[in-house]
């Protein structure tokens, strides 16, 4: 995870993978991080990993059916709390401070951990935050200018 956060910082929050679409006769290129979506629907953002966007859609669909305990929507990529919050790795493009923490709390996020990545040649220090985030607030979270990407956290896997 630390390597990913440093890579994101060095690329200004973007990495490989791109898409082009025509706009009045000229091509518009959007660069996205691999595994993120270019969807602009509910919870969709070029900063948001597909797995999170899909988990948010599952939460909304389950709520619409009247499901109250949403923890069963968890899978190996994304953990979901009973109330529908998603566990999210928030990759900041810079070091974060108390004002950024206030923004996260305003969006209903509950911070689990914060890790600072050191600067390396060509890349400034950044922050990686793991937090529980309401599924319906992913788009607002991704819209914050200091956020480079939203991905699932890296869960350790036992081998055996």
N, C-alpha and C positions, 0 to 999 in steps of 0.2 A: 504494500500500500504506500509506503513512503516513496518508493521509486516512482510510482504512478503520480503521486502528488508533485514531485519535483519535475517530472516530465511535463505535466500539465502547466506548471508555472513557466517552464522554459518556452512553451508554445503559446503562452498567453491564453491557456484554457482550451486550445484547439489542437488537434493532432491530425493524423492521416484520415483519409476517407473524405470524399467530397461528392457533391451533387451539383448538377447544373440545370437551370430551367430558363427558358426563353422569356425575356421581358422586353416587349416592344422592339423585337428584332435583334436584341443583343442578349448575350448569355450572362446569367447571374450565377456565380459560383459560391456555394456555402460550404465551408470546411467544418467537419464535425469530428468529435472523438469517436473512435470505433466503438460500436455497441450503443451509441446514442441515437436518438430519433430526430427526424426533421419534422415530425408531426406537430402541428400547433393546436391540436384538440385539447380536451380537458387533461391537464397534467403533462401535456406534450411540450417539448422544448428541445432545441438542438443541444442543450446542456444536460438533458435527462436521459439516463440509460433506458433502453427499451424495456428491460426487466421491471424497472420501477413504474414506467408508464403503464405497462400491462397489469401490474399488481394493483395500481390505483384504479384501473378500469374494473378489475375483479371485485375490489372493495365496493365501488359504486353500484355494480350490478347486484351484489349480495345484499347491500342495504336496500335497494329498490325491491328486492324479493322479501324484505322484512327480516333478514338474518341479523341477529343481535350479537352473537359471538363470532367475530371474524378471524380469530386466530387460526382456524382451520385453513385459511387461504395461504398460509405460509408455505414456502417451498425451499429447496436447497439454495436458491439465489436470494430470495427476499423474505425476511421475517415480518409477519403482520401481528400486531397486538389484537386482543379481543375487541378493542374500540375502533380498529381500523387504521391505527397509526402504522407507518412503515419505517423500518430501520434503514437509514440512509447515510452514506458516506458523502460528506459535503467537502469538495475540493476547492479551497479558496485560492485565489490568484495572488494573494499577498498574506502577510501576517494579519490576524484578526485581533480585535480588541473588545472592550466592554460594549461599545455601541453596536457592534456586529452581533454580540450575544443578545442584546436587547431586541434587535430586529428578528432574530430567530425565535425568541420567546413570544414576540408579538404575533408571529405566525403559528404559535402553538407547539413549537419544537421543544423537545426535552433533550438536552445535550447529555450524552453518555460519556464521551471522551474527546479530548482535544490534543492533537500532536503537532508540534512545530517541526517542520523540516528545515534543515540548515540550508544556507545559500551554497550554491556550487558555481563554478565559473560559468557565466552567461545566464544564470537563473537566480532570482531573488529568493529569500526564505518565504515559505508559505505555511498555511495551516490546513490540517486535515481534521475535520470534525465529524464524529459519528453521533447521530441524533435520531430520536423517534420523531417523525413528522406526520401530521394528519395527511392522509392520502389526497384530500381535496385542496391541499395548499402547495403541492409540488410546483405548479406553474408559477405561483407567486415567489416561491423560494428560488427557483431557477432564474427568475427575472432580476434578482439582486445583482448589481453590477460587480461585486467582488467575488461572485461564485463562478468558478470555471467549469465545474461539472458536478452532477449528482449521480452517484453509482451505488449499487448494493455494497455493503461492507464485505470484506474478505473474511469468510468464516472458515476457521480451521477444520480440516477433515482428518479424522482418524484413519490410519491405514491398517490393514490387517489382513 
